């Protein structure tokens, strides 16, 4: 019944993998990692896929808030830091570097309006005794300037011309991992910039942060005028437009919309807190590292895709297929994985992989859905995208005698409340399956779509001829169930531990 890790878990004897040497207090704004959309004043539910679906009620048009004078924002608030937004641009920024290794530098480009001093607190995401993150360092007081307006060309928004604001040299002793830079102005406005520190040290599991998908959804600047993502843009009257009129190419050289945290970034943070709490040996990288060949996935026992990972380049897919053929297991903890095919290109100044292109517009040109070019995602993942789930539904356990469910206490037909949410995958009988030695569906969960039609979600596991295990949760709700307050499900935690222990050969 279960693994040694599960037994230690239940006894409470397993210490979390990292401690907080800085003695910092809780960081509640990172625990749930909801995405804020500044000028709307609304929080998007964690399971909603497209930000504007929640930020803009049907039939309403977005009218940007008027810019206030600087004098109204010069005194520091007594209510704690306030979230910056894309209309007033109190403080916004991005890094012009992708993931970096210890010993390298991260370059921050930041605009501050009105100009004033600001500071940068750098946090590392982890368990840290339940705090969710630990402060690693703080910048000196920095002089903020108003950077030039973003440049636009055919709905592509770029800030590659912003001046360098701060260069953070990463000490050799810093831990690899997911980091967040918290920018705070002297008058109390705050924004965020996520970044990754990676290296090629041996580890059991390689965690791949879905930065390509994060950028696809980034509507910066969410100002009702020039902002654009691969999903939305605005017309001259501030009306929100759909995919047919959205950007074809988006740039990594710009902040994330609103408070600066990408949509669904919390899914990755949920898994990180869980994995570090229970001592899993993790390496870290971004999806762009996988695309560019900066990491060799065959060096790891398993690759973990912890959050919504919808946009894949051909090189990403081939690299992961080769890893599976080599015996590296794959763990997909979300849904709608590898749906769109994308290209990555250089910035105007020639920096590689700073532009993301996905040709969704109607008209001539090659298809961009993997399933439209006879390479459906099911041939790698084992299941594939079926549709959105407008309201959470229970996940219905299937094949409860399988080892994945063995330590959970779940029985056939048990309902795991709220575990089918956001988007769902299922097995498509008319679509080819990957080569496999064994294959099983571990959940079959009915839900009602937005049109009232009855559909179903499935969770999949197969063993490739190489021995690699390929798991796909088929729902957005899996990672939040690992460590998000209000969403934790011990059965999902134990099932995930059984899976990872088997991949890591800890049983």
ChimeraX attribute file (.defattr): number of C-alpha atoms within 10 A of each C-alpha:
attribute: neighborCount
match mode: 1-to-1
recipient: residues
	/A:1	12
	/A:2	18
	/A:3	18
	/A:4	14
	/A:5	20
	/A:6	21
	/A:7	14
	/A:8	13
	/A:9	15
	/A:10	11
	/A:11	9
	/A:12	9
	/A:13	10
	/A:14	15
	/A:15	14
	/A:16	19
	/A:17	17
	/A:18	14
	/A:19	15
	/A:20	17
	/A:21	10
	/A:22	10
	/A:23	10
	/A:24	13
	/A:25	15
	/A:26	16
	/A:27	15
	/A:28	11
	/A:29	10
	/A:30	19
	/A:31	21
	/A:32	20
	/A:33	20
	/A:34	20
	/A:35	22
	/A:36	24
	/A:37	27
	/A:38	22
	/A:39	23
	/A:40	19
	/A:41	12
	/A:42	13
	/A:43	14
	/A:44	20
	/A:45	15
	/A:46	21
	/A:47	23
	/A:48	20
	/A:49	21
	/A:50	15
	/A:51	22
	/A:52	20
	/A:53	11
	/A:54	16
	/A:55	19
	/A:56	14
	/A:57	10
	/A:58	9
	/A:59	7
	/A:60	9
	/A:61	14
	/A:62	21
	/A:63	14
	/A:64	16
	/A:65	13
	/A:66	8
	/A:67	9
	/A:68	10
	/A:69	11
	/A:70	12
	/A:71	8
	/A:72	7
	/A:73	15
	/A:74	14
	/A:75	10
	/A:76	13
	/A:77	13
	/A:78	8
	/A:79	7
	/A:80	11
	/A:81	16
	/A:82	16
	/A:83	21
	/A:84	27
	/A:85	27
	/A:86	26
	/A:87	19
	/A:88	21
	/A:89	21
	/A:90	26
	/A:91	31
	/A:92	30
	/A:93	25
	/A:94	24
	/A:95	24
	/A:96	19
	/A:97	16
	/A:98	20
	/A:99	23
	/A:100	19
	/A:101	20
	/A:102	16
	/A:103	11
	/A:104	13
	/A:105	16
	/A:106	20
	/A:107	16
	/A:108	20
	/A:109	23
	/A:110	25
	/A:111	23
	/A:112	23
	/A:113	18
	/A:114	20
	/A:115	17
	/A:116	18
	/A:117	16
	/A:118	23
	/A:119	20
	/A:120	23
	/A:121	16
	/A:122	23
	/A:123	21
	/A:124	25
	/A:125	24
	/A:126	28
	/A:127	27
	/A:128	23
	/A:129	18
	/A:130	16
	/A:131	18
	/A:132	26
	/A:133	28
	/A:134	24
	/A:135	22
	/A:136	17
	/A:137	13
	/A:138	13
	/A:139	14
	/A:140	12
	/A:141	13
	/A:142	14
	/A:143	14
	/A:144	20
	/A:145	18
	/A:146	17
	/A:147	20
	/A:148	11
	/A:149	12
	/A:150	18
	/A:151	13
	/A:152	13
	/A:153	9
	/A:154	10
	/A:155	21
	/A:156	22
	/A:157	25
	/A:158	24
	/A:159	22
	/A:160	21
	/A:161	16
	/A:162	21
	/A:163	15
	/A:164	15
	/A:165	17
	/A:166	18
	/A:167	13
	/A:168	12
	/A:169	12
	/A:170	16
	/A:171	12
	/A:172	11
	/A:173	8
	/A:174	13
	/A:175	15
	/A:176	21
	/A:177	20
	/A:178	24
	/A:179	21
	/A:180	21
	/A:181	25
	/A:182	19
	/A:183	24
	/A:184	24
	/A:185	28
	/A:186	18
	/A:187	20
	/A:188	22
	/A:189	24
	/A:190	24
	/A:191	27
	/A:192	26
	/A:193	23
	/A:194	21
	/A:195	23
	/A:196	21
	/A:197	24
	/A:198	21
	/A:199	17
	/A:200	15
	/A:201	10
	/A:202	13
	/A:203	16
	/A:204	19
	/A:205	26
	/A:206	26
	/A:207	23
	/A:208	21
	/A:209	27
	/A:210	23
	/A:211	23
	/A:212	23
	/A:213	24
	/A:214	21
	/A:215	24
	/A:216	26
	/A:217	23
	/A:218	29
	/A:219	30
	/A:220	25
	/A:221	24
	/A:222	26
	/A:223	25
	/A:224	24
	/A:225	19
	/A:226	20
	/A:227	23
	/A:228	31
	/A:229	26
	/A:230	28
	/A:231	21
	/A:232	22
	/A:233	25
	/A:234	22
	/A:235	12
	/A:236	9
	/A:237	11
	/A:238	16
	/A:239	16
	/A:240	20
	/A:241	14
	/A:242	14
	/A:243	15
	/A:244	15
	/A:245	20
	/A:246	25
	/A:247	27
	/A:248	21
	/A:249	23
	/A:250	27
	/A:251	25
	/A:252	26
	/A:253	22
	/A:254	25
	/A:255	31
	/A:256	28
	/A:257	28
	/A:258	29
	/A:259	25
	/A:260	31
	/A:261	24
	/A:262	26
	/A:263	28
	/A:264	26
	/A:265	23
	/A:266	23
	/A:267	30
	/A:268	24
	/A:269	29
	/A:270	29
	/A:271	26
	/A:272	24
	/A:273	25
	/A:274	25
	/A:275	23
	/A:276	20
	/A:277	21
	/A:278	19
	/A:279	14
	/A:280	20
	/A:281	14
	/A:282	21
	/A:283	21
	/A:284	24
	/A:285	27
	/A:286	24
	/A:287	22
	/A:288	23
	/A:289	21
	/A:290	20
	/A:291	22
	/A:292	14
	/A:293	12
	/A:294	15
	/A:295	20
	/A:296	14
	/A:297	21
	/A:298	19
	/A:299	19
	/A:300	20
	/A:301	25
	/A:302	27
	/A:303	27
	/A:304	21
	/A:305	23
	/A:306	26
	/A:307	30
	/A:308	28
	/A:309	25
	/A:310	20
	/A:311	26
	/A:312	25
	/A:313	22
	/A:314	12
	/A:315	15
	/A:316	20
	/A:317	17
	/A:318	12
	/A:319	18
	/A:320	21
	/A:321	15
	/A:322	13
	/A:323	23
	/A:324	26
	/A:325	16
	/A:326	18
	/A:327	20
	/A:328	25
	/A:329	29
	/A:330	26
	/A:331	23
	/A:332	24
	/A:333	27
	/A:334	27
	/A:335	34
	/A:336	27
	/A:337	26
	/A:338	26
	/A:339	20
	/A:340	22
	/A:341	21
	/A:342	23
	/A:343	18
	/A:344	21
	/A:345	15
	/A:346	13
	/A:347	17
	/A:348	12
	/A:349	9
	/A:350	9
	/A:351	12
	/A:352	13
	/A:353	19
	/A:354	22
	/A:355	21
	/A:356	24
	/A:357	19
	/A:358	22
	/A:359	21
	/A:360	20
	/A:361	15
	/A:362	10
	/A:363	7
	/A:364	6
	/A:365	9
	/A:366	10
	/A:367	15
	/A:368	17
	/A:369	20
	/A:370	19
	/A:371	18
	/A:372	11
	/A:373	11
	/A:374	11
	/A:375	13
	/A:376	21
	/A:377	24
	/A:378	23
	/A:379	17
	/A:380	21
	/A:381	27
	/A:382	28
	/A:383	32
	/A:384	28
	/A:385	23
	/A:386	19
	/A:387	18
	/A:388	23
	/A:389	24
	/A:390	19
	/A:391	16
	/A:392	18
	/A:393	20
	/A:394	18
	/A:395	27
	/A:396	24
	/A:397	21
	/A:398	21
	/A:399	17
	/A:400	18
	/A:401	13
	/A:402	12
	/A:403	15
	/A:404	20
	/A:405	25
	/A:406	18
	/A:407	19
	/A:408	20
	/A:409	14
	/A:410	20
	/A:411	15
	/A:412	14
	/A:413	15
	/A:414	15
	/A:415	16
	/A:416	17
	/A:417	13
	/A:418	16
	/A:419	25
	/A:420	32
	/A:421	27
	/A:422	24
	/A:423	26
	/A:424	28
	/A:425	29
	/A:426	28
	/A:427	23
	/A:428	14
	/A:429	8
	/A:430	6
	/A:431	16
	/A:432	15
	/A:433	19
	/A:434	18
	/A:435	15
	/A:436	16
	/A:437	12
	/A:438	12
	/A:439	17
	/A:440	15
	/A:441	20
	/A:442	24
	/A:443	24
	/A:444	20
	/A:445	23
	/A:446	16
	/A:447	23
	/A:448	16
	/A:449	16
	/A:450	12
	/A:451	7
	/A:452	9
	/A:453	8
	/A:454	10
	/A:455	16
	/A:456	21
	/A:457	30
	/A:458	26
	/A:459	27
	/A:460	23
	/A:461	22
	/A:462	23
	/A:463	20
	/A:464	22
	/A:465	16
	/A:466	16
	/A:467	17
	/A:468	22
	/A:469	24
	/A:470	25
	/A:471	25
	/A:472	27
	/A:473	28
	/A:474	32
	/A:475	30
	/A:476	30
	/A:477	28
	/A:478	30
	/A:479	30
	/A:480	29
	/A:481	23
	/A:482	25
	/A:483	27
	/A:484	21
	/A:485	11
	/A:486	9
	/A:487	17
	/A:488	17
	/A:489	18
	/A:490	14
	/A:491	18
	/A:492	22
	/A:493	20
	/A:494	24
	/A:495	21
	/A:496	24
	/A:497	25
	/A:498	26
	/A:499	21
	/A:500	22
	/A:501	19
	/A:502	16
	/A:503	23
	/A:504	18
	/A:505	10
	/A:506	11
	/A:507	12
